[in-house]
Structure formats: structure tokens, C-alpha cells
């Protein structure tokens, strides 16, 4: 549909925020294993009923919000720099990261989800960036933080933050996605909104020094050194093996900057590893050491965790690349279409193997597809915003997006993914997401057989 066709624009009610407490989350997690969602459905309905319907369109009698000048048009506003660090509007207070529905028993080893359905463009504000911690987060004094390079190098060395920040730096936009993103959805629908289905995903501009630069300074054996071990400074002992080929490409960064400022403490301040296209667990936060070696380390989070359970009972290791994936963020679960008429279907697409080449959108459950617009810029291993025009006629619809990357890889359906991976996995779920728009306008998360 051409956007210039005169169709009355439809209105949309936002999804409810924070509708589950901890006890409810545990109930939902238990029911999800059995394919039941009765409690979740009830809790979600109760939360949604408390939302105010947007103010009706102005009637012929006139809209007082237009006819009567408000206080901000007649009075003196607040002083400049009232807050030394700017804050969002109080009217956006509900746009927050939300804790994980039952991932772990302790708040220190847990996840928060980014509110994808409330964001625009491709950059995630630093304060809304999703979190995954294994031992809680720390605010580390950068003057005391040290970074060491050892192993198969001629000159092992310890760097201070000041020394690292004096080296030539680069800034690049990349997405980061937890390997368990969408993990609760493998067997059946588990959570209702885009924030909880896909919110372990964010995208930022990262600034730092290419790791290869530092390794070359230390005389690393780049021929026989096939891997590096990255180690974080928090108490979880997080260590991950990174292939040297990724580092030689120059993409891997020792990052201290994010979105034009220093990293936030929750995101690894003062130093983290940025490994574009690779699952977030390898983006080691509070980075303190890189060791060069000739084989993988098989660390605890590579041998026991972050492995893929296959249908035959075997586990697949070192499957770190985040495959091509997409999700429609508007309209999405929990939102309500209040009118028939024009809507802009919008969402995000990404691939750990390079650029997104194309996104197709269906409103009938995959029977017919239309190619969406890719909004510039389209960058490698970065979120890409897509959109397409849609005239809703008030009938039920099944909205999907299907991304294709520059390698030719096409995002699979759940049926295609489960044929290879089964239903018992946790990590690397990149199946096509389906949102059901009911005749009432309510949008729900569904799986198609």
C-alpha cells in the first residue's frame, strides 16, 4: 500500500509494563513447561485492563488541549542544567528494563530485558541496554583497573586504562544478543510481549582499541596462536574462548566507550570485549586478561553452559554466531489496535554474519509476503530497522517478519528450526515470530504449527 493513499490512521495502545511479580513469574515458568498459559493470560489481561485508552480524536465542539493554552505556553520553565545528567520525561517512566521471568533464583545472576517495543531507530539508549550477569554488576575504579596480555606472546604486558585510552581508537555500531534470547519460546508460547520474547538484544556505538593492535604490540604469535582466552574481573570467573581469525579481522574491540560516553557499570565499565556477531556471553565485561593459546580452553561456560542440546541427546559446543533473525516490534504482543485504518508495521533485523539484505513481512501467517523497507543505515552485524505500510480492515491477522542476510541465509520457521534442533534447546532460537492481531485489536504471541 502506498502511504499517500488517504486512509484514516489507526491508533495503538501500548503494551502493559511489569505485569508479573516474582511469584507469578515462577508460576508462568512452571506452566510453560506443560504448555499451559492460563495464569499468564489472566495476569496479562488484568494488567492491560488498567491502561487508559488514548484521548478520543477532537470533536466538532473543539479540543480544549488546542483551544486553551497550557501552562507551558504561558509560564516560565525550569532552569538550564537543573540535572547535570539529563533524564527521560516523567511521562516515559514505564519504559524500563524488566527483570527475567524465572531465569535464576538470585537477582545477581539474572537478566533484564530491553523494551524493544518502545524504542525507535537502531540504537538502544545505554540506560535501557539489556543485562546478563552471573555474579552481579560492579562499579570499578578505572584508576585501579588493569588489563593483562599473556600466553603465546613475546612481551607479556599489563595495561592501565589510561594507557589503553591513549592508543588509536575506532567507533563502530554493533548489536549484542544473548545466546538465550527467545530461549523460553522453544517448546511453546511462554511470554506475551516483545520485551520478554526478544529483549535480550541491544545495539550501541562502541568505542575502543582493536584487540589485534594490542596483541601485535605484545608480539603475539599470530601463526600458531589459534585462540585467545578472555577473562572478566567479576567473581563469576567468566572466561570465553575467541577464535584468532575473528581478532585478525580487526572487528574485536577492547571497548571503553558506548554511545558517546564511557560504558555504564552494568555494561562492563571500565572495559569490556566487543565480539561482533557472536553471542553476548563472549563479550566479556570488566575485562582483565587476554591469553593467547593454540587450542580452545573448554572453560566451564563452554563445557557445561551455553551449549546446544540436539535432538539425539548430544550437545553442540562453540556455536557462538548469532544467525540471521528479525522481529516485528509494532504491532506486537500486548499492544491493542484501537481503530481500523493505516498502520506502519515496524521491527528489527540482524545477522551475526554480516549485513541484513532483505526483510519480508506477512500479515496472513506466511502465505503471502511483501518486501519491507530497510531504513538507513544498514551496517554489518548491526540492528537494521525495517517498516512496511499496512491497512488493517478489522479482521484477524498473523503478522510475521522473515530476514535474509548477505550470505543468503533465510530466517527459518519454527517447524524448520525444530526439525533440526528439536524442542528441548535453550540457545540460538532464531525462528520467525508470529503476532496474532485479533478482531478486537488485541495482539498476542502465538506459534504456528
CORQUIVEN-V286286 format. One record per pair of residues at least 4 apart in sequence whose ideal C-beta (glycine too) atoms are under 6 Angstrom apart, sorted by the first residue. I is the first residue (numbers start at 1). J is the second residue. If there is no record, write none. Layout:
I,J / I,J
//
This chain:
1,389 / 1,391 / 3,389 / 7,341 / 7,342 / 7,391 / 8,341 / 9,341 / 9,342 / 10,337 / 10,339 / 10,341 / 10,343 / 11,54 / 11,338 / 11,339 / 12,335 / 12,337 / 13,336 / 13,338 / 15,117 / 15,193 / 15,334 / 15,335 / 16,47 / 16,48 / 16,51 / 17,94 / 18,98 / 19,43 / 19,44 / 19,47 / 20,24 / 20,25 / 20,43 / 24,43 / 25,101 / 25,102 / 26,102 / 27,39 / 28,40 / 28,101 / 29,102 / 31,36 / 31,39 / 32,190 / 35,188 / 37,41 / 44,192 / 58,63 / 62,67 / 64,68 / 69,73 / 69,74 / 71,75 / 78,82 / 83,87 / 88,92 / 95,115 / 95,118 / 97,112 / 97,128 / 98,113 / 99,112 / 100,110 / 100,111 / 101,191 / 103,110 / 103,111 / 104,109 / 104,110 / 108,135 / 108,136 / 109,134 / 111,132 / 112,130 / 112,131 / 113,130 / 113,195 / 113,196 / 113,199 / 114,124 / 114,128 / 114,130 / 114,199 / 114,202 / 115,195 / 116,194 / 116,198 / 116,199 / 116,329 / 117,194 / 117,329 / 117,332 / 121,385 / 122,203 / 122,383 / 122,385 / 123,203 / 124,128 / 124,129 / 124,202 / 124,203 / 126,258 / 126,259 / 126,264 / 129,202 / 129,267 / 130,199 / 130,200 / 130,202 / 131,266 / 132,178 / 133,137 / 134,236 / 134,238 / 135,234 / 135,235 / 135,236 / 137,265 / 137,266 / 139,265 / 140,145 / 142,161 / 142,270 / 145,161 / 145,270 / 146,158 / 147,159 / 147,288 / 148,158 / 148,289 / 149,153 / 149,157 / 149,218 / 149,290 / 150,156 / 150,291 / 151,291 / 151,292 / 151,293 / 152,221 / 152,225 / 152,292 / 153,218 / 153,219 / 153,220 / 153,292 / 154,219 / 155,218 / 155,219 / 157,218 / 159,163 / 159,164 / 161,270 / 164,209 / 167,209 / 169,207 / 169,209 / 171,205 / 171,207 / 173,205 / 173,379 / 173,382 / 174,276 / 174,381 / 174,382 / 175,203 / 175,350 / 175,382 / 175,383 / 176,202 / 176,280 / 176,283 / 177,181 / 177,201 / 177,280 / 177,322 / 178,200 / 178,280 / 179,279 / 179,306 / 179,427 / 180,426 / 180,427 / 181,200 / 181,201 / 182,197 / 182,198 / 182,429 / 183,426 / 183,429 / 184,190 / 185,190 / 186,423 / 186,425 / 186,429 / 187,423 / 189,445 / 189,447 / 191,196 / 191,197 / 192,333 / 192,334 / 192,445 / 193,333 / 193,334 / 194,198 / 194,329 / 194,332 / 194,333 / 195,199 / 198,327 / 203,383 / 204,258 / 204,259 / 205,259 / 206,253 / 206,255 / 206,258 / 206,274 / 207,257 / 208,253 / 208,254 / 208,255 / 208,256 / 209,213 / 209,254 / 210,250 / 210,253 / 211,247 / 211,252 / 211,254 / 212,247 / 212,250 / 215,220 / 220,225 / 220,292 / 221,225 / 224,294 / 225,244 / 225,292 / 226,244 / 226,294 / 227,241 / 227,243 / 227,244 / 227,293 / 227,296 / 228,242 / 228,290 / 228,292 / 229,239 / 229,291 / 229,297 / 230,240 / 230,242 / 230,273 / 230,284 / 230,290 / 231,239 / 231,289 / 232,238 / 232,284 / 232,285 / 232,286 / 233,286 / 233,288 / 234,286 / 239,299 / 240,282 / 241,296 / 241,297 / 246,252 / 247,252 / 251,276 / 252,275 / 253,274 / 255,272 / 255,274 / 256,270 / 256,271 / 258,263 / 263,267 / 263,268 / 263,269 / 265,269 / 268,272 / 268,285 / 268,286 / 271,287 / 272,285 / 272,287 / 273,283 / 273,284 / 273,287 / 274,283 / 275,282 / 275,283 / 276,381 / 277,321 / 277,352 / 277,381 / 278,282 / 278,320 / 279,320 / 279,322 / 281,306 / 282,320 / 298,302 / 298,303 / 300,304 / 301,305 / 301,306 / 307,315 / 307,317 / 308,316 / 308,319 / 308,425 / 308,427 / 309,315 / 309,424 / 309,425 / 310,314 / 310,316 / 311,422 / 321,352 / 322,352 / 323,430 / 324,351 / 324,403 / 324,405 / 324,409 / 324,411 / 325,411 / 325,430 / 326,349 / 326,359 / 326,401 / 326,403 / 327,347 / 327,433 / 328,332 / 328,345 / 328,347 / 328,399 / 328,401 / 329,347 / 330,346 / 331,335 / 331,443 / 332,435 / 333,435 / 333,443 / 333,445 / 335,443 / 336,441 / 336,442 / 337,392 / 337,441 / 338,441 / 340,392 / 340,394 / 342,391 / 343,390 / 343,392 / 344,387 / 345,361 / 345,388 / 345,390 / 346,387 / 347,386 / 347,401 / 348,383 / 349,356 / 349,359 / 349,384 / 349,386 / 349,403 / 350,383 / 351,356 / 351,405 / 353,405 / 353,407 / 354,380 / 354,405 / 354,406 / 355,378 / 355,380 / 355,406 / 356,384 / 356,403 / 356,405 / 357,404 / 357,405 / 357,406 / 358,404 / 359,372 / 359,386 / 359,401 / 359,403 / 360,369 / 360,371 / 360,402 / 361,370 / 361,372 / 361,388 / 361,401 / 362,366 / 362,369 / 362,400 / 363,397 / 363,399 / 364,368 / 365,398 / 365,448 / 366,400 / 372,386 / 372,388 / 373,387 / 374,378 / 374,384 / 374,386 / 375,385 / 378,384 / 396,438 / 396,439 / 397,437 / 398,434 / 398,436 / 399,435 / 400,432 / 400,434 / 402,411 / 402,432 / 403,411 / 404,410 / 405,409 / 411,432 / 412,416 / 412,417 / 412,431 / 413,432 / 414,418 / 414,431 / 414,447 / 417,421 / 417,431 / 418,423 / 421,425 / 434,446 / 434,448 / 435,443 / 436,444 / 436,446 / 437,443 / 438,442
//
